Amino acid sequence: MKVLAIAFKEVRVVLRDRMTLLLLLAAPLALTLVMSLAFSRVNQGDGLTQIRVAVVNQDEGALGQALVDVLRSPDLGDLLAVTQAADPAAARALVEADQAAAAVIIPAGFTERLVSTPDGTGRLEVYGNPGRAVSAGVVRSIVERFAEQVSAGVVGANVTVRQLVESGRLAAAQAPALAPEIGQRVTVAAGQSELVTIQLVAAGAQASGRFDYLAYYAPSMATLFLMFAMMSAARTLLAEREAGTLDRLRASPIWAAELLGGKVFGVFLIGLLQMAVLILVTHFFMGVAWGEPLAVAAHTVMVVAATAALGLVVASLARTSGQANAIGSTVTMVLAAVGGNFVPRLAFPAWLKAVSYIGPNAWGIEGFQSLASGARLGDLRLDLAALAAMTVVFLGLALWGLRRLLK
């Protein structure tokens, strides 16, 4: 009961502070609207709603034409505006002149090299416009998806040829001559049904293929301001010590573990309340679809727990509330930048995508985007496990460091 009393006191203090409520609730809602409207305006006609792509197909085989068919498929018609370029130089020139977000270059002999050589090597080029990094990232993701399907088909072709030889249906002497044809058939068959139904799930694409910026920035801004809230709430431990109220609490019949547990649980409740309000407001007043309620609730709890634990780590490292404010602001902005709070992670290079997983931001946003795209609770096993691991590690470090406050 003492732990709960201390926790609820922390919540009441926040609810009585109008400036804090403005920061925790009004600011993320306002920024969500501004960011979504601004990016939708910037990308109107040439952004994620209609990405202009230049294609050069120098391949004479089936795989090159299969990729062209994918890019021109009706399922991607609302997303991509594909134009045929005469040669690679002309395609790159369109990108450099800002007349295309990216150029997809299919080299000569791509199909033959892929299905005939032992290592199955083949190279597709995506020439992206650095000024349209998000749009170029979408094109790259589609081509990467195509390459994954083709790779699976090549493996299937090799297995097919080997099984035909072993079963006696194909003579070993005939295998080299028939392997390219078999490989080409198996490769195309393995990938086409998947390739024409590509969905940009990680980027928050809707069924129409259009990018919904409001659906992306609602969870993005919510997690960003959750970090601000958790850093601020954790900093109150240091502020109370400087004001002398922590010593008065220690003089009361409260164990140190109860005092620290109440403070930690109070920080968690503040974050949970903030996220609940933002989710409900954006859903009922802005039309944002968050996904299955139970899965959203579970994911929200883990995001808040990991972020609150991180805020407590910052408080444990600082000596004063001023230091905690400086460290917390720095950590928040760095993790927000690499975690995709400002720009969708789809536009990041591969190495930055990997780095972005160091904090709860990327896991949180990615999980919410998956839920909005139809994922269930079971589909978030990796996200929930990562956030749980962060919570345990951060909380352990924080509790070890916060012991000095109670001495």
N, C-alpha and C positions, 0 to 999 in steps of 0.2 A: 504493500500500500504506500509506503514511503517513496518507493521508486516511481510509482504512478503519479503520486502527488507532485513530485518534483518535475516529472515530464509534462504534466498538464499545466503546471505553472509556466513552463517555458513557452508552451503554445499560447497561453493567454497573453503573455507579454508581447508576442508577435502580433496577435490579433488586435491589440490595443494601439499599435504603432501604425498610423496611417501611412507614413513614408515607406515603412517596410512593406506594407501591403501593396502599395503602389509599385514597388520594385518587383515583388514576387508575382503579382497577378496582372496588373494593368500593362506593365512594360512588355512582358512576353506576348500578350495578346496583340498589342499595338504593332510590335515588330513583326509578328507573324503576318499580319495583314500587309504591312508596308513591303516586306521582303517578297511575299508572294506576288503582290501587284507589280512591284518594280521589275522582277525577273520575268514575269509573264509579258510585260510591256516590251522589255528589251529583246526578248526572244520571239516576239510576234512576227510571223512570216518567215523567219530564218532561224529560229531556235529549235527547241525540242519538239515543237508542234509541227514543224516542216523543215527538216534538216536537209540542206542541199548537198548532194554527194556526186562527185565525178567518178565514173567507173571506166577503167581500161581493161579489156579482156583480150590478152594476146595468146591465151591458151586455146588449143584446137580440140581438147578433150572435153569429157562430160563434166568434170568437176568445176572448171572455170565457168561454164554456162550455168551450172547449178547454183554457184554463188551469185551470179547476175540475177538469176530467177528469184533467189531469196530476197535480194535487195529491192527487186521490183514487185515483190509479191503483194497482193491486195491487203494482206494483214498488216503490212508496214506502209501502206499507201498514205495514211494520215501522218505518218512520222517522217518518211524519207521522200525527198524529191530527187530522183536519180537522173543524171544526164550522162550521155556517152561521150567520152573524150577520144580524140584521134590517137593519141599516144601518151606515154607517161609524162613527158615534158609539158604537154598541153594540160593534162590533169593537174599537175603541180602548179602550173601558172594560174589556173582558176582558183586554187586554194590561196596562193600568195596575193591574188587580186581581190580576195575576200568575196569571191563569187561562189564559193563552196566551203563548207565546214571541214570537209575531208575528201581525200581521193583514195579510192581502192584500186590498187594496181595488181592484176593477175598476170604473172609472167608467162612467157611462151614455154611450152613443155611442162606446165605445172602438173597436169594429170599424169602424164607419162612418167615423170620423175617420181611422183608419189607412189604409184602402184607398181612400178617396175624395179626400182632400185631396192637393194636389201634393207637399207635403213629407212626407206620411205620418206626421204627429206623433200620438203617443198616449202617455199616461202611466199607469203602474201604480204604486200606492203600497204599500210594505211598511213597516208600522208596527211597529218592533221594541222588545222589552223590554230596557232596558239592563242589567237584572240577569241576563239570559240571552243574553249577547252572542254566544256560540258558536252556540246554537240559532237565534237570529234570523239569524245570518250564513248558516247553511245554507239557510234559507227564501229569503233574498235571492238566494243563488246559483242556486237553482232557478228563481226568477222571472227573473233575468237571462238564464239559459240559454234560457228560453221566449222572452224578448224578442229574443234573437239569432236564433233560428229564425224568428220572425215577421218580423223585418227582412229576412231572406234571402227569405222568401216574398213580401213586398211588392215587393222588387226584381224577383223573378221575374214577378210579376203585371204590372208596368209593361212589362217586356220582352215578355211574351206579347201584351199588347194592341197594342204597337207593331208586332210582327211580323205579327199578324193583319191590321192595317191596311195595312202595306206589301205583304203578299202578296195583297191583294184579297179575302181571306176575310171581312173585316169592314169595313163602310163606315165612313168617318171620322165621319159624322154619328151612327152608332150607338154609337161607342166610349164617349162619356160615360155613356150609359144602361147599357151592359153592363159597364163597367169595374169597378164595385163587386162584381158577382157573380163575375166572373172573378178579381178580386183575392182575394176571400174563399175561393174554391175552391183557388187556387194556394197561398195563404198557409197554410191549414190542412194541405193535402197535403204541403207542403214541410217542415213541422215535426213532425208527429205521430209519425212513426216514431222520431225522435230523442228527442223529449221524454219519452216514456214509458220510456226506458231510461237515465235520468240516473244517473250514478255520481259520488259525491263523492270523486273520485280524490285531489285535493289534501289532503283531510282524512283520508285513510286508511280510507275505507269498505270494508267487506268485501262479498262478493257478496250477502249477505243484506240489505244496506242499513244495517247497524249500525256504529256507530263503535267501532273497536278502539283503546282508549286505550293498551294495552300496545304495540301496533304503532306508535303515534305517538310515545310517550315513549321507546322504546328508542333510535331514532336521534337524538331530540331531546336526551336526556341524554348520549348518547355524544358528540355534537358540542359540547355545552356543556363537558364535562370535558376534551375534546380541547383546547379553547381554554385552559383552566386549565393543562393540561400543557405546551402550547407556550409559554405566557407564562413558566412556571416554568423550563422547559429553556433558553429563550433568556436568562433572567436569570442563568444560571450563568456566562456570559461575563463579566458585570460582577463577580460574586462571586469569580471566579478572579483577576481583575485586582486586586481589593481584598485578596485573601489573598496575592498575590505569585506564585501558581503560573503565571499567564500569562507573567510575565517569565521564569521559569525555562524554560518551553516555548520562548519566543522565543530563549533562549540556546542551545538545542539546534539541530542541523543540520536545521531544518524551515523551509521558506519560509512567509512570511506567508499566501500563497494556500492552501497545504496546511493550515495550521492553521485558517484560517477555513472552508475547505471541509469539513474534518473535523467541526468544531463544527456547521456548518449541516446536514450530512448526518446527524449524530448526533441532532439535534433532530427531523429528519424520521423517522428510524427509530423513535424513541421513540413518536411519534404513530401511526405505522403499526402498531406492535406493540400499542399500547393499543386502537386501533379493531378490530384483528383479534380480539383476545381478547374484547372486548365483543360483537362480532357473533356469534362462535362460541358464547359462553355463552348469550346471549339466544335464539339459534336452537335449540340443542340442549336447553337446560334450561327455557326459558320458552315455547318454541313460536312465536317471532316469525319470520314469513316475510319475508326481506329481498329476495328476487327472484332473478333469474338470476345465478349466481355470478360469471361473467366481468364482467358489467356492474357488479355491486356492487363488485368488486375495483377496476375502473377508476375508478369514482366515488369510492371510498374514498381511493385514491391522490391524486386531485385535491383532495379536501376537506382531507386532511392537508397537502398541499403548500401550499395557499393559507393555511391556518391557521398553519402553521409559519412561513411568510414574514411573516405579520402579527405573530407573536410576536417575530420578529427585528427588525421595524420598531420595536416598543416598546422593545426592548433598545438599539437604536441612538439612540433619542431621550433615554433616561435617562442621568444622570451617575453614579448609584449604584444598587446592587441594591435599596435601599429605594424609590427613585423608580420603578424598573422595576416593583416589586411594586404600588405605588399606581396607576400608569398602567395596568398590565396588568389589575388587578382592575376598574378603572373601564371600560376598553374592553370587557372580557369581559361585564360585566353589562349595559352599554348595548346591545351587539350582540345579546346573548341576549334582552333584552326586546323589541327591535324585530324580531328575526329569527324569532320564533315558538318559542323554546325552552321557554317557560313556558305560553303560550296559543296554540292553533292560529291560524295567520295568516288562516284563513277568517273569523274574527271581527273582523279589522281593517277599518277604513275604507279606501277606495281609496288615499288619499294615504299612509297608513302602510304599506300593502302595497308601494307603489313605493319608499318610503324603506328598507324592510327589505332590499332587495337590495344595500345598500352594503357588506355584509360577507358572509363565506362561510357564515354560519349558515343563512340562508333558502335559498340555493342548495343547500346540503348536505341539509337536511331535505326540501326539495321533491323533490330527486332521489331520495332514499331512499324517499319515499312513492310516487313514480311507479313505481319498480322493484318495490315491494311490491304494487302494483296491476296488475302485468303488463307494464310497459314494458320495452323492450329497450335495448341499448346505443345504437343509432341514434336512439332517441327522446330521448336526453339530450344531443344536440349543443349546444343552447343552454346548458344547465347546465355542461357540461364546458368549453365555450369561455369562459364567464364566470369559472369558477374558474381556468382557465389564465391568463387575462388578469390576474386578481388576483395570481396567483403571480408572474408576470413583473414587474408593477409593484411589488408589496411587496418582492420579493427585490432588485430594483434599488435601491430606496430604502434597504433594510437594509444592503446591501453598501457603498453609498456612505457611510452613517452609521457603520458599524462599523470603517471604516479607521482612525479615531482611536484605537481600542483597541489597535491593533497598532503604533502609532507609538512 
